[in-house]
Amino acid sequence: MGTIMGMGSSHWPAMIQPDEAKPWPFLRTLANDPRVPAELKNPRNWPEGVRAEWGQDEGVSAHREHRRRLVEAFRELRKEIQAFAPDFILMFGDDQYENFTEDIIPPFCVMAFADLTSHPFKGGRRGRSNVWNEPEDHAITMRSKPDVAKWLASRCLEEGIDMSYAYRPLHWEGLGHAFVNIQMYLDYDRQGFDVPIIPVQVNSYGSKIIRNRRAINGAGQEPDPISPTPRRCFEVGRIMARILADSPWRVVMYASGGWSHGFLVEKHHCLWPDVASDRLRAQQIRDGREAEWKELTVAKIEDAGQQELMTWICVAGAMHELGQKGDVIDYVETAGVFNSGKCLAVWKP
């Protein structure tokens, strides 16, 4: 019988860059998004918490503590993975107009890739500098389990999930940031991380996947079709848990995604996240109430800018199926300057 551990974390891209790079997602929205009112371009008109994060150096000092907590939490996740000694990680991640674009947007896709090399810094994808001082051509290889991935896709289809699968990337060289960033952060101290990873794409962004084009604003454009519903994500997680529990493997089911993203929260002029919703999600994990997530609607998730919660709902369904209680390692909040609420959690068997 298989043994499964659940995990989830943010893949916050600014952990890659030095603090001095400043909070570029926030600055980009402030400068370029027409939904930001003219008065909110002046820091004096921001909420008190946002002004405190901004400080006297445009968020540089505040981000040092933000990053410190995230790095420490990722170190804890790494320790849990090492102690568990999994055969592989099944990682649910969103695709932000990277591998899937106008030609096809599957709701779910098992990426049955062979070992895949990514160049995360190529072409300035993640800024012109990084905290490890690694060169632009630095390569990261993600070991996979293509035979297991193909088996899993087949078993999902047998169990009623209309699961897509792929043997090679479509448009993006290597893997998207939801997967590669996690691999880098679990090895933030650069000691090596060689656990095989099977990526599973979830179309978390739904109505904004094409019109937003990697977080660039889609104001005034027609919405795309919606994402899979929270109920379906929860059900997919439950079915996958049953499949893997009947396997011979030790598996980490990992959700890669931040929670409320400021640039997605239109009721906040695409500047700050829905902090109240993020706090509720963290408390639901602490209380063992993640099953409540399946009752959310796509509209409610989009209103809160919590699109990436969809990957977490897949893992929550699995953990509910197995009866495993979650622990929040840390929940790192932002008033707005650092874009998203970030939770790191583990469900031990």
TIKEKOL-75874 format. One line per field, with one value per residue (C-alpha): residue in one letter; x negated, y negated, z. Coordinates in steps of 0.2 Angstrom, whole numbers, always signed. Layout:
N
r: (A / ...)
u: (X / ...)
v: (Y / ...)
w: (Z / ...)
***
This chain:
349
r: (M / G / T / I / M / G / M / G / S / S / H / W / P / A / M / I / Q / P / D / E / A / K / P / W / P / F / L / R / T / L / A / N / D / P / R / V / P / A / E / L / K / N / P / R / N / W / P / E / G / V / R / A / E / W / G / Q / D / E / G / V / S / A / H / R / E / H / R / R / R / L / V / E / A / F / R / E / L / R / K / E / I / Q / A / F / A / P / D / F / I / L / M / F / G / D / D / Q / Y / E / N / F / T / E / D / I / I / P / P / F / C / V / M / A / F / A / D / L / T / S / H / P / F / K / G / G / R / R / G / R / S / N / V / W / N / E / P / E / D / H / A / I / T / M / R / S / K / P / D / V / A / K / W / L / A / S / R / C / L / E / E / G / I / D / M / S / Y / A / Y / R / P / L / H / W / E / G / L / G / H / A / F / V / N / I / Q / M / Y / L / D / Y / D / R / Q / G / F / D / V / P / I / I / P / V / Q / V / N / S / Y / G / S / K / I / I / R / N / R / R / A / I / N / G / A / G / Q / E / P / D / P / I / S / P / T / P / R / R / C / F / E / V / G / R / I / M / A / R / I / L / A / D / S / P / W / R / V / V / M / Y / A / S / G / G / W / S / H / G / F / L / V / E / K / H / H / C / L / W / P / D / V / A / S / D / R / L / R / A / Q / Q / I / R / D / G / R / E / A / E / W / K / E / L / T / V / A / K / I / E / D / A / G / Q / Q / E / L / M / T / W / I / C / V / A / G / A / M / H / E / L / G / Q / K / G / D / V / I / D / Y / V / E / T / A / G / V / F / N / S / G / K / C / L / A / V / W / K / P)
u: (+0 / -6 / -9 / -5 / -11 / -2 / -11 / -8 / -17 / -19 / -31 / -33 / -45 / -53 / -62 / -74 / -79 / -89 / -78 / -85 / -76 / -61 / -43 / -42 / -24 / -17 / -27 / -22 / -3 / -5 / -13 / -4 / +14 / +28 / +39 / +28 / +36 / +25 / +26 / +19 / +3 / -2 / -8 / +0 / +17 / +13 / +20 / +8 / +2 / -3 / -12 / -21 / -27 / -33 / -43 / -56 / -64 / -50 / -48 / -66 / -68 / -51 / -55 / -70 / -59 / -46 / -59 / -67 / -51 / -48 / -66 / -64 / -48 / -54 / -69 / -56 / -47 / -63 / -67 / -49 / -52 / -69 / -62 / -48 / -60 / -47 / -49 / -42 / -33 / -16 / -16 / +0 / -4 / +4 / -1 / -1 / -1 / -18 / -16 / +3 / +9 / +22 / +21 / +26 / +30 / +33 / +42 / +29 / +14 / +2 / -15 / -23 / -40 / -56 / -70 / -68 / -81 / -75 / -85 / -76 / -86 / -87 / -82 / -79 / -63 / -66 / -75 / -93 / -100 / -97 / -102 / -113 / -123 / -120 / -123 / -109 / -113 / -112 / -103 / -91 / -86 / -70 / -70 / -54 / -45 / -37 / -32 / -23 / -15 / -8 / -1 / +6 / +15 / +22 / +28 / +36 / +46 / +51 / +58 / +68 / +56 / +55 / +36 / +26 / +7 / -8 / -25 / -34 / -31 / -22 / -28 / -39 / -57 / -58 / -44 / -34 / -38 / -25 / -36 / -54 / -53 / -48 / -62 / -74 / -66 / -67 / -85 / -87 / -104 / -110 / -114 / -106 / -88 / -86 / -68 / -59 / -44 / -29 / -21 / -2 / +5 / +21 / +29 / +31 / +32 / +47 / +56 / +40 / +27 / +26 / +32 / +19 / +4 / -7 / +0 / +0 / +17 / +31 / +43 / +56 / +54 / +67 / +65 / +59 / +69 / +68 / +57 / +62 / +73 / +67 / +78 / +70 / +53 / +57 / +64 / +49 / +38 / +49 / +48 / +29 / +27 / +36 / +26 / +9 / +14 / +16 / -1 / -18 / -25 / -28 / -22 / -21 / -6 / -12 / -1 / -11 / -2 / -1 / +16 / +25 / +15 / +16 / +15 / +31 / +42 / +52 / +62 / +45 / +40 / +28 / +16 / +19 / +24 / +40 / +32 / +47 / +50 / +32 / +33 / +49 / +40 / +26 / +38 / +47 / +31 / +27 / +45 / +45 / +59 / +52 / +67 / +76 / +66 / +76 / +91 / +83 / +88 / +76 / +84 / +80 / +62 / +60 / +67 / +54 / +40 / +36 / +35 / +20 / +29 / +36 / +20 / +22 / +40 / +33 / +22 / +35 / +47 / +33 / +30 / +48 / +49 / +35 / +41 / +24 / +23 / +14 / +1 / -3 / -21 / -19 / -7 / -16 / -4 / -6 / +4 / +1 / -17 / -22 / -6 / +0 / +3 / -9 / -5 / -17 / -8 / -11 / +1 / -8 / -3)
v: (+0 / -18 / -31 / -49 / -66 / -82 / -99 / -116 / -132 / -148 / -150 / -169 / -174 / -188 / -175 / -173 / -191 / -202 / -213 / -228 / -223 / -230 / -223 / -223 / -215 / -229 / -242 / -235 / -236 / -253 / -260 / -250 / -245 / -257 / -250 / -259 / -276 / -291 / -295 / -278 / -281 / -292 / -282 / -295 / -288 / -270 / -260 / -261 / -244 / -246 / -262 / -253 / -240 / -253 / -262 / -274 / -262 / -256 / -239 / -234 / -233 / -225 / -211 / -205 / -199 / -193 / -183 / -177 / -169 / -161 / -153 / -146 / -138 / -131 / -123 / -115 / -108 / -101 / -93 / -85 / -78 / -71 / -62 / -55 / -49 / -49 / -40 / -55 / -72 / -74 / -92 / -102 / -119 / -133 / -137 / -156 / -156 / -147 / -130 / -131 / -145 / -148 / -132 / -122 / -125 / -108 / -109 / -96 / -88 / -75 / -80 / -63 / -71 / -63 / -72 / -90 / -104 / -121 / -138 / -148 / -164 / -164 / -180 / -188 / -178 / -180 / -197 / -201 / -195 / -181 / -178 / -163 / -173 / -160 / -164 / -167 / -150 / -140 / -124 / -115 / -97 / -90 / -71 / -63 / -47 / -46 / -28 / -32 / -47 / -37 / -24 / -38 / -46 / -29 / -26 / -43 / -40 / -23 / -31 / -44 / -59 / -65 / -68 / -76 / -71 / -77 / -69 / -85 / -104 / -114 / -132 / -134 / -129 / -118 / -119 / -134 / -144 / -135 / -120 / -126 / -139 / -126 / -115 / -130 / -135 / -117 / -119 / -137 / -133 / -124 / -108 / -98 / -92 / -76 / -69 / -65 / -77 / -73 / -89 / -91 / -107 / -114 / -128 / -139 / -155 / -151 / -167 / -176 / -164 / -171 / -189 / -192 / -184 / -180 / -193 / -208 / -216 / -211 / -226 / -228 / -211 / -197 / -184 / -166 / -151 / -147 / -136 / -119 / -121 / -119 / -104 / -96 / -100 / -92 / -77 / -75 / -75 / -62 / -50 / -52 / -49 / -32 / -28 / -31 / -23 / -7 / -9 / -3 / -21 / -34 / -50 / -69 / -77 / -95 / -111 / -125 / -142 / -158 / -163 / -180 / -190 / -209 / -210 / -199 / -208 / -220 / -226 / -232 / -240 / -226 / -233 / -223 / -205 / -200 / -197 / -192 / -177 / -172 / -172 / -161 / -148 / -147 / -144 / -131 / -121 / -123 / -118 / -103 / -111 / -111 / -101 / -118 / -123 / -112 / -122 / -138 / -144 / -150 / -167 / -168 / -163 / -175 / -189 / -185 / -184 / -166 / -157 / -148 / -140 / -128 / -118 / -117 / -111 / -96 / -92 / -96 / -83 / -70 / -74 / -73 / -56 / -50 / -58 / -67 / -83 / -98 / -109 / -127 / -129 / -148 / -160 / -175 / -190 / -206 / -221 / -224 / -228 / -209 / -205 / -189 / -179 / -165 / -149 / -134 / -118 / -100 / -85 / -71 / -53)
w: (+0 / -4 / +9 / +5 / +13 / +8 / +6 / -1 / -3 / -13 / -28 / -25 / -39 / -29 / -18 / -33 / -34 / -21 / -10 / -19 / -34 / -26 / -26 / -45 / -47 / -37 / -46 / -63 / -58 / -51 / -67 / -80 / -75 / -80 / -66 / -53 / -49 / -51 / -32 / -28 / -37 / -23 / -7 / +4 / -1 / +3 / +18 / +33 / +32 / +14 / +18 / +32 / +20 / +8 / +21 / +16 / +3 / -8 / +2 / +2 / +21 / +24 / +11 / +20 / +34 / +22 / +13 / +29 / +35 / +18 / +17 / +34 / +30 / +14 / +25 / +36 / +21 / +14 / +31 / +30 / +13 / +18 / +33 / +23 / +9 / -5 / -22 / -30 / -28 / -38 / -40 / -44 / -52 / -62 / -79 / -83 / -102 / -102 / -109 / -113 / -124 / -137 / -145 / -130 / -112 / -103 / -86 / -79 / -87 / -81 / -89 / -92 / -97 / -96 / -86 / -91 / -91 / -88 / -89 / -76 / -79 / -98 / -106 / -90 / -86 / -67 / -67 / -71 / -55 / -42 / -24 / -29 / -42 / -55 / -73 / -86 / -94 / -77 / -80 / -68 / -72 / -65 / -63 / -67 / -68 / -85 / -84 / -67 / -75 / -89 / -77 / -67 / -82 / -87 / -69 / -68 / -84 / -78 / -62 / -72 / -73 / -90 / -88 / -101 / -103 / -112 / -117 / -121 / -118 / -131 / -130 / -115 / -114 / -99 / -85 / -80 / -64 / -53 / -54 / -57 / -43 / -30 / -35 / -33 / -16 / -9 / -12 / -7 / +1 / -14 / -6 / -20 / -22 / -32 / -28 / -45 / -48 / -59 / -63 / -65 / -73 / -66 / -76 / -60 / -69 / -80 / -86 / -85 / -92 / -109 / -107 / -93 / -102 / -87 / -75 / -88 / -85 / -96 / -93 / -106 / -114 / -114 / -101 / -106 / -100 / -82 / -73 / -66 / -51 / -33 / -31 / -46 / -40 / -23 / -32 / -43 / -27 / -18 / -33 / -35 / -17 / -18 / -34 / -25 / -9 / -18 / -26 / -19 / -18 / -5 / -13 / -8 / -16 / -17 / -21 / -29 / -28 / -18 / -12 / -15 / -28 / -28 / -46 / -48 / -35 / -45 / -30 / -23 / -40 / -43 / -30 / -14 / -9 / +0 / +17 / +26 / +14 / +15 / +34 / +33 / +22 / +34 / +49 / +39 / +38 / +56 / +61 / +48 / +38 / +21 / +15 / +15 / +0 / -11 / -8 / -15 / -32 / -46 / -44 / -26 / -29 / -43 / -32 / -19 / -32 / -25 / -42 / -37 / -22 / -35 / -34 / -15 / -17 / -26 / -12 / +1 / -7 / -6 / +12 / +16 / +8 / +18 / +34 / +37 / +47 / +41 / +50 / +44 / +45 / +42 / +34 / +28 / +25 / +15 / +16 / -2 / -7 / -9 / -19 / -12 / +4 / +6 / +16 / +18 / +26 / +28 / +30 / +38 / +36)
***
